[in-house]
Amino acid sequence: MADTDPIAALGSADPKKLGRDEFVALLEQASELAASGAEVDLSSLEPQQFARLISRASDEQLKAVTARPELAERIFDELFRRMGEHYRPDRAKNTEAVVRWRINLNGSLKDGDSGDDSGVLRYECVLSQGTCTVHKSQEREPRVTVMIGPVEMLKLASNNASAPMLFMTGKLKVAGDVGFAAGLTKLFQIPQA
């Protein structure tokens, strides 16, 4: 893969034809090159390519990727960076809210914000005046906190899982305004594979 663009290779890869370790290596190489300042940019991976990649990957492959904290963080940083681009102000109308996300890389869904940050990625989405701004710091009081595992979050963000189904099966927990949380995905243009 050294002679090819890793983002192009990632976008055209079929996880069903790759072993778990090959899938992880492909994502890791693209992510490391992007993080190193090389002329490689994860944002050049189209949302539909990302959705297809997630839809074709097995849970075992996704767990192997998210088991590497640095790789998982780079992927989720890019995913949350794109939320502002996919926000639908036409659907949001006058929505003013803070949504806090807790992605526990260990898969455990704890209620509230405990002091133990190990293995937890946190993001704060501020929905205000027709925009969605994402921060890693938690500066405001949230209207809702969403707790979810990493595999489920990848599937949710790529339209390969349903928030209500994840909630009903205990794979997604909500603290705060549950009614608002129920309509949250409608405020974003979620890519199709």
TIVOZA-926021 format. One record per residue: residue in three letters; residue number from 1; x, y, z of N, C-alpha, C in turn. Coordinates in pm, whole numbers, always signed. Each point is the difference from the previous one (the first is absolute). Last residue first. Layout:
residues N
{'ALA', NUM, {X, Y, Z}, {X, Y, Z}, {X, Y, Z}}
...
END
This chain:
residues 193
{'ALA', 193, {-2483, +424, +266}, {+106, -82, -61}, {-26, -17, -148}}
{'GLN', 192, {-161, +434, +288}, {-45, -133, -38}, {+116, -73, -66}}
{'PRO', 191, {-19, +435, +378}, {+33, -56, -131}, {-55, -141, -18}}
{'ILE', 190, {-215, +409, +291}, {+84, -116, +25}, {+26, -71, -133}}
{'GLN', 189, {-148, +495, +188}, {-5, -75, -126}, {+97, -116, +18}}
{'PHE', 188, {-264, +256, +415}, {+123, -20, -76}, {-28, -77, -129}}
{'LEU', 187, {-322, +94, +350}, {+62, +130, -18}, {+128, -7, -85}}
{'LYS', 186, {-262, -381, +147}, {-71, +70, -108}, {+61, +138, -28}}
{'THR', 185, {+143, -282, +363}, {+57, -43, -129}, {-68, +70, -117}}
{'LEU', 184, {-161, +80, +452}, {+132, +56, -28}, {+55, -38, -137}}
{'GLY', 183, {-423, -105, +267}, {-2, +62, -131}, {+134, +53, -46}}
{'ALA', 182, {-64, -219, +427}, {-68, -87, -97}, {+0, +59, -140}}
{'ALA', 181, {+165, +247, +379}, {+96, -99, -50}, {-63, -89, -107}}
{'PHE', 180, {-274, +305, +233}, {+88, +71, -93}, {+98, -99, -64}}
{'GLY', 179, {-273, -173, +335}, {-81, +39, -116}, {+83, +71, -106}}
{'VAL', 178, {+193, -107, +421}, {-13, -118, -86}, {-80, +32, -126}}
{'ASP', 177, {+291, +294, +355}, {-122, +13, -79}, {-10, -113, -103}}
{'GLY', 176, {+329, -110, +390}, {-52, +133, -31}, {-128, -11, -81}}
{'ALA', 175, {+362, -376, -32}, {-28, +70, +125}, {-46, +141, -39}}
{'VAL', 174, {+60, -519, -252}, {-23, +144, -7}, {-26, +52, +140}}
{'LYS', 173, {+231, -455, -296}, {-71, +53, +117}, {-7, +151, -13}}
{'LEU', 172, {+93, -480, -305}, {+7, +145, +1}, {-81, +46, +121}}
{'LYS', 171, {+22, -451, -89}, {+131, +32, -57}, {+22, +150, -12}}
{'GLY', 170, {-403, -271, +145}, {+95, +37, +104}, {+139, +33, -50}}
{'THR', 169, {-424, -108, -243}, {+82, -116, +31}, {+108, +30, +104}}
{'MET', 168, {-301, +339, -162}, {-84, -108, +53}, {+81, -123, +37}}
{'PHE', 167, {+222, +368, -204}, {-52, +39, +131}, {-79, -115, +63}}
{'LEU', 166, {+153, -49, -442}, {+115, -4, +93}, {-46, +33, +142}}
{'MET', 165, {-320, +44, -335}, {+31, -142, +23}, {+119, -14, +95}}
{'PRO', 164, {-127, +438, -135}, {-102, -62, +86}, {+30, -147, +31}}
{'ALA', 163, {+298, +226, -301}, {+10, +47, +138}, {-109, -61, +89}}
{'SER', 162, {+202, -245, -438}, {-110, +89, +36}, {+13, +39, +147}}
{'ALA', 161, {+374, -157, -406}, {-70, -38, +123}, {-106, +106, +28}}
{'ASN', 160, {+299, +42, -361}, {-3, -146, +3}, {-60, -53, +129}}
{'ASN', 159, {+126, +465, -165}, {-136, -46, -35}, {-9, -152, -11}}
{'SER', 158, {+375, +277, +157}, {+7, -39, -141}, {-132, -59, -49}}
{'ALA', 157, {+75, +142, +454}, {+44, +114, -80}, {+7, -31, -149}}
{'LEU', 156, {-112, -346, +315}, {-102, +105, +6}, {+37, +115, -94}}
{'LYS', 155, {+314, -348, +58}, {-117, -46, -75}, {-109, +107, -5}}
{'LEU', 154, {+381, +83, +261}, {+39, -6, -140}, {-119, -41, -87}}
{'MET', 153, {-63, -11, +461}, {+7, +137, -48}, {+41, +4, -146}}
{'GLU', 152, {-7, -417, +219}, {-136, +49, -21}, {+0, +143, -53}}
{'VAL', 151, {+408, -192, +123}, {-51, -69, -119}, {-140, +53, -33}}
{'PRO', 150, {+205, +164, +399}, {+62, +48, -124}, {-53, -66, -127}}
{'GLY', 149, {-316, +70, +440}, {+126, -70, -27}, {+55, +43, -136}}
{'ILE', 148, {-314, +318, +325}, {-6, -103, -104}, {+138, -65, -14}}
{'MET', 147, {-337, +414, +246}, {+107, -95, +32}, {-13, -119, -94}}
{'VAL', 146, {-175, +546, +46}, {-17, -127, -69}, {+122, -86, +32}}
{'THR', 145, {-275, +455, +213}, {+127, -72, -10}, {-30, -136, -60}}
{'VAL', 144, {-260, +518, +15}, {-3, -145, -2}, {+144, -53, -9}}
{'ARG', 143, {-79, +449, +68}, {-143, -32, +1}, {-16, -152, +5}}
{'PRO', 142, {+446, +256, +199}, {-66, -66, -113}, {-151, -12, +19}}
{'GLU', 141, {+381, +376, +164}, {-94, -99, +56}, {-75, -66, -116}}
{'ARG', 140, {+499, +197, -81}, {-138, +42, +23}, {-83, -112, +62}}
{'GLU', 139, {+470, -40, -131}, {-8, +132, +60}, {-141, +41, +40}}
{'GLN', 138, {+361, -406, -156}, {-139, +5, +44}, {-18, +128, +80}}
{'SER', 137, {+351, -171, -422}, {-15, +44, +139}, {-149, +8, +33}}
{'LYS', 136, {+135, -105, -431}, {+35, -114, +85}, {-9, +38, +146}}
{'HIS', 135, {-299, +202, -424}, {+118, +21, +85}, {+31, -131, +72}}
{'VAL', 134, {-324, +222, -443}, {+44, -112, +83}, {+128, +36, +74}}
{'THR', 133, {-463, +238, -253}, {+142, +15, +29}, {+40, -109, +97}}
{'CYS', 132, {-420, +151, -357}, {+44, -103, +94}, {+150, +15, +15}}
{'THR', 131, {-436, +350, -162}, {+129, -65, -20}, {+21, -110, +106}}
{'GLY', 130, {-379, +323, -35}, {+12, -69, -127}, {+133, -67, -27}}
{'GLN', 129, {-106, +227, +420}, {-13, +95, -112}, {+28, -67, -135}}
{'SER', 128, {+129, -326, +363}, {-42, +138, +29}, {+0, +84, -127}}
{'LEU', 127, {+158, -486, +256}, {-94, +29, -107}, {-59, +137, +29}}
{'VAL', 126, {+450, -298, +154}, {-82, +116, +33}, {-84, +32, -123}}
{'CYS', 125, {+281, -447, +204}, {-56, +66, -118}, {-90, +112, +47}}
{'GLU', 124, {+427, -315, +206}, {-114, +87, +32}, {-42, +70, -129}}
{'TYR', 123, {+298, -471, +182}, {-20, +108, -96}, {-123, +78, +43}}
{'ARG', 122, {+377, -418, +176}, {-111, +92, +26}, {-2, +111, -105}}
{'LEU', 121, {+199, -535, +124}, {+14, +117, -87}, {-123, +86, +22}}
{'VAL', 120, {+255, -399, +307}, {-122, +70, -37}, {+36, +120, -87}}
{'GLY', 119, {+314, -309, +229}, {-78, -74, -97}, {-129, +67, -43}}
{'SER', 118, {+191, +186, +434}, {+74, -100, -76}, {-93, -77, -91}}
{'ASP', 117, {-107, +354, +330}, {-3, +29, -143}, {+69, -108, -83}}
{'ASP', 116, {-243, +85, +509}, {+90, -89, -72}, {-14, +21, -150}}
{'GLY', 115, {-275, +217, +337}, {+132, +61, -9}, {+98, -84, -79}}
{'SER', 114, {-532, -11, -104}, {+87, -35, +112}, {+135, +65, -20}}
{'ASP', 113, {-499, +91, -189}, {+139, +28, -30}, {+85, -30, +121}}
{'GLY', 112, {-496, -233, -156}, {+63, +121, +53}, {+144, +15, -43}}
{'ASP', 111, {-177, -489, -24}, {-83, +119, +11}, {+83, +115, +52}}
{'LYS', 110, {+198, -420, -293}, {-22, +49, +136}, {-89, +123, -5}}
{'LEU', 109, {+143, -425, -324}, {-79, +122, -3}, {-34, +41, +142}}
{'SER', 108, {+399, -313, -279}, {-85, +16, +117}, {-74, +133, -9}}
{'GLY', 107, {+343, -148, -318}, {-135, -49, -25}, {-96, +16, +116}}
{'ASN', 106, {+472, +147, -81}, {-10, -132, +62}, {-138, -61, -19}}
{'LEU', 105, {+108, +442, -142}, {+72, -95, -86}, {-1, -141, +57}}
{'ASN', 104, {-352, +411, +50}, {+86, -80, +85}, {+65, -109, -85}}
{'ILE', 103, {-229, +498, -72}, {+26, -124, -71}, {+100, -79, +81}}
{'ARG', 102, {-354, +435, +51}, {+99, -79, +73}, {+14, -134, -73}}
{'TRP', 101, {-216, +537, -88}, {+19, -139, -44}, {+109, -65, +84}}
{'ARG', 100, {-368, +449, +14}, {+127, -57, +44}, {+2, -148, -40}}
{'VAL', 99, {-270, +473, -151}, {-6, -147, +4}, {+139, -48, +36}}
{'VAL', 98, {-315, +477, +22}, {+134, -58, +10}, {-20, -150, +14}}
{'ALA', 97, {-327, +420, -223}, {+25, -112, +91}, {+148, -36, +0}}
{'GLU', 96, {-421, +282, -261}, {+112, +47, +82}, {+25, -111, +102}}
{'THR', 95, {-312, +81, -482}, {+58, -87, +101}, {+120, +64, +66}}
{'ASN', 94, {-348, +139, -352}, {+58, +84, +106}, {+62, -82, +112}}
{'LYS', 93, {-57, -228, -467}, {-74, +123, +27}, {+70, +84, +106}}
{'ALA', 92, {+103, -447, -219}, {+23, +37, +139}, {-84, +119, +43}}
{'ARG', 91, {+23, -178, -450}, {-78, -90, +86}, {+9, +43, +147}}
{'ASP', 90, {+245, +237, -324}, {-138, +7, -47}, {-92, -89, +85}}
{'PRO', 89, {+475, +1, +63}, {-69, +111, +68}, {-145, +15, -45}}
{'ARG', 88, {+354, -410, +6}, {-110, +47, -84}, {-75, +113, +70}}
{'TYR', 87, {+528, -252, +2}, {-112, +55, +78}, {-103, +59, -95}}
{'HIS', 86, {+440, -188, -110}, {-119, -80, -27}, {-123, +47, +79}}
{'GLU', 85, {+440, +199, +41}, {-27, -1, -144}, {-132, -70, -33}}
{'GLY', 84, {+165, +1, +446}, {-41, +135, -38}, {-36, +9, -148}}
{'MET', 83, {+183, -403, +170}, {-139, +20, +42}, {-52, +138, -38}}
{'ARG', 82, {+460, -181, -59}, {-94, +7, -113}, {-144, +28, +42}}
{'ARG', 81, {+346, -68, +319}, {+33, +122, -75}, {-100, +20, -112}}
{'PHE', 80, {-18, -399, +249}, {-65, +113, +66}, {+33, +133, -69}}
{'LEU', 79, {+206, -390, -172}, {-145, -18, -6}, {-72, +121, +62}}
{'GLU', 78, {+468, -22, +37}, {-42, +33, -137}, {-152, -11, -14}}
{'ASP', 77, {+185, -130, +409}, {+24, +144, -18}, {-47, +43, -139}}
{'PHE', 76, {-6, -457, +97}, {-113, +72, +59}, {+19, +151, -8}}
{'ILE', 75, {+350, -273, -161}, {-121, -27, -79}, {-118, +79, +56}}
{'ARG', 74, {+405, +14, +237}, {+14, +71, -128}, {-125, -17, -84}}
{'GLU', 73, {+20, -240, +406}, {-15, +143, +23}, {+12, +79, -131}}
{'ALA', 72, {+78, -466, -11}, {-141, +29, +25}, {-21, +150, +18}}
{'LEU', 71, {+440, -148, -34}, {-68, -13, -128}, {-148, +35, +16}}
{'GLU', 70, {+257, -16, +390}, {+43, +113, -84}, {-69, -1, -135}}
{'PRO', 69, {-91, -365, +311}, {-51, +132, +40}, {+42, +116, -89}}
{'ARG', 68, {-95, -518, -99}, {+123, +79, -5}, {-38, +146, +28}}
{'ALA', 67, {-334, -321, -38}, {+80, -47, +113}, {+134, +72, +6}}
{'THR', 66, {-321, +54, -356}, {-28, +85, +116}, {+73, -47, +126}}
{'VAL', 65, {+47, -252, -405}, {+39, +138, -27}, {-16, +85, +125}}
{'ALA', 64, {-152, -443, +17}, {+147, +2, -7}, {+51, +141, -26}}
{'LYS', 63, {-465, -75, -7}, {+51, -8, +137}, {+153, +5, +1}}
{'LEU', 62, {-213, -18, -418}, {-22, +131, +64}, {+51, +0, +144}}
{'GLN', 61, {+17, -408, -238}, {+92, +97, -60}, {-13, +136, +68}}
{'GLU', 60, {-304, -334, +129}, {+136, -36, +44}, {+103, +98, -55}}
{'ASP', 59, {-448, +30, -143}, {+15, +53, +136}, {+140, -29, +53}}
{'SER', 58, {-30, +33, -524}, {-60, -84, +103}, {+16, +69, +136}}
{'ALA', 57, {-36, +254, -490}, {+92, -52, +102}, {-77, -85, +100}}
{'ARG', 56, {-208, +248, -359}, {+59, -126, -46}, {+95, -63, +101}}
{'SER', 55, {-221, +424, +76}, {-106, -99, -26}, {+57, -135, -40}}
{'ILE', 54, {+294, +372, +65}, {-56, -47, +127}, {-105, -108, -24}}
{'LEU', 53, {+184, +206, -380}, {+107, -69, +71}, {-54, -61, +130}}
{'ARG', 52, {-283, +281, -248}, {+16, -131, -65}, {+104, -83, +74}}
{'ALA', 51, {-60, +442, +140}, {-119, -79, +34}, {+10, -140, -59}}
{'PHE', 50, {+338, +308, -115}, {+10, -38, +140}, {-118, -89, +40}}
{'GLN', 49, {-10, +185, -425}, {+106, -103, +6}, {+16, -49, +143}}
{'GLN', 48, {-292, +356, -74}, {-59, -124, -52}, {+102, -113, +2}}
{'PRO', 47, {+144, +437, +125}, {-90, -60, +100}, {-62, -131, -46}}
{'GLU', 46, {+481, +146, -195}, {-140, +44, -13}, {-87, -69, +105}}
{'LEU', 45, {+526, +128, +19}, {-83, -121, -7}, {-145, +45, +1}}
{'SER', 44, {+343, +313, +60}, {-23, -30, -142}, {-76, -131, -18}}
{'SER', 43, {+148, +171, +427}, {-123, +65, -44}, {-26, -24, -149}}
{'LEU', 42, {+398, -150, +225}, {-114, -87, +23}, {-130, +62, -49}}
{'ASP', 41, {+496, +92, -195}, {-101, +64, +83}, {-119, -94, +15}}
{'VAL', 40, {+554, +72, -166}, {-108, -97, +6}, {-101, +58, +97}}
{'GLU', 39, {+475, +135, -112}, {-106, +51, -87}, {-109, -105, -16}}
{'ALA', 38, {+289, +36, +456}, {+24, -36, -140}, {-117, +53, -84}}
{'GLY', 37, {+41, +16, +484}, {+13, +122, -79}, {+33, -28, -145}}
{'SER', 36, {-103, -313, +372}, {+141, +39, -9}, {+21, +129, -78}}
{'ALA', 35, {-428, -230, +59}, {+42, +65, +125}, {+143, +54, -8}}
{'ALA', 34, {-181, -250, -364}, {-76, +125, +14}, {+46, +77, +124}}
{'LEU', 33, {+182, -426, -69}, {+50, +93, -102}, {-71, +134, +11}}
{'GLU', 32, {-150, -345, +281}, {+133, +46, +40}, {+58, +98, -101}}
{'SER', 31, {-416, -207, -101}, {-12, +91, +114}, {+135, +57, +42}}
{'ALA', 30, {-18, -332, -336}, {-63, +124, -49}, {-6, +103, +111}}
{'GLN', 29, {+157, -426, +119}, {+95, +66, -89}, {-57, +132, -51}}
{'GLU', 28, {-280, -273, +267}, {+110, +56, +78}, {+98, +76, -89}}
{'LEU', 27, {-357, -241, -196}, {-49, +120, +70}, {+114, +68, +76}}
{'LEU', 26, {+108, -406, -206}, {-40, +97, -103}, {-47, +130, +64}}
{'ALA', 25, {+97, -366, +282}, {+123, +57, -58}, {-32, +106, -104}}
{'VAL', 24, {-358, -249, +188}, {+58, +92, +99}, {+122, +69, -59}}
{'PHE', 23, {-188, -333, -262}, {-93, +113, +10}, {+55, +105, +97}}
{'GLU', 22, {+229, -408, -36}, {+19, +80, -122}, {-88, +125, +3}}
{'ASP', 21, {-49, -316, +348}, {+126, +73, +13}, {+29, +86, -124}}
{'ARG', 20, {-388, -280, -2}, {-9, +100, +107}, {+127, +86, +7}}
{'GLY', 19, {-88, -208, -475}, {+0, -56, +135}, {-6, +113, +102}}
{'LEU', 18, {-209, +41, -502}, {+119, +22, +83}, {-15, -73, +132}}
{'LYS', 17, {-336, +42, -344}, {+110, -70, -65}, {+130, +14, +78}}
{'LYS', 16, {-405, +215, +131}, {-35, -142, -7}, {+110, -84, -64}}
{'PRO', 15, {+21, +485, +28}, {+36, -71, +122}, {-33, -148, -2}}
{'ASP', 14, {+121, +334, -402}, {-117, -78, +40}, {+39, -81, +124}}
{'ALA', 13, {+193, +486, -250}, {+20, -130, +65}, {-135, -67, +30}}
{'SER', 12, {+96, +451, -188}, {-39, -107, -93}, {+11, -139, +63}}
{'GLY', 11, {+113, +402, +242}, {-131, +25, -59}, {-47, -111, -92}}
{'LEU', 10, {+438, -12, +191}, {-100, -16, +105}, {-141, +14, -58}}
{'ALA', 9, {+362, +87, -282}, {-6, -143, +29}, {-106, -29, +105}}
{'ALA', 8, {+85, +447, -97}, {-66, -63, -115}, {-13, -150, +24}}
{'ILE', 7, {+240, +232, +316}, {-140, +39, +11}, {-80, -60, -115}}
{'PRO', 6, {+473, -60, +14}, {-70, -82, +99}, {-146, +38, +16}}
{'ASP', 5, {+319, +24, -439}, {-60, +94, +93}, {-80, -80, +102}}
{'THR', 4, {+419, -240, -235}, {-134, +48, -29}, {-44, +101, +105}}
{'ASP', 3, {+414, -260, +1}, {-1, +71, -127}, {-137, +58, -34}}
{'ALA', 2, {+85, -263, +398}, {+88, +116, +5}, {-4, +81, -127}}
{'MET', 1, {-218, -429, +110}, {-81, +119, +0}, {+86, +126, +0}}
END
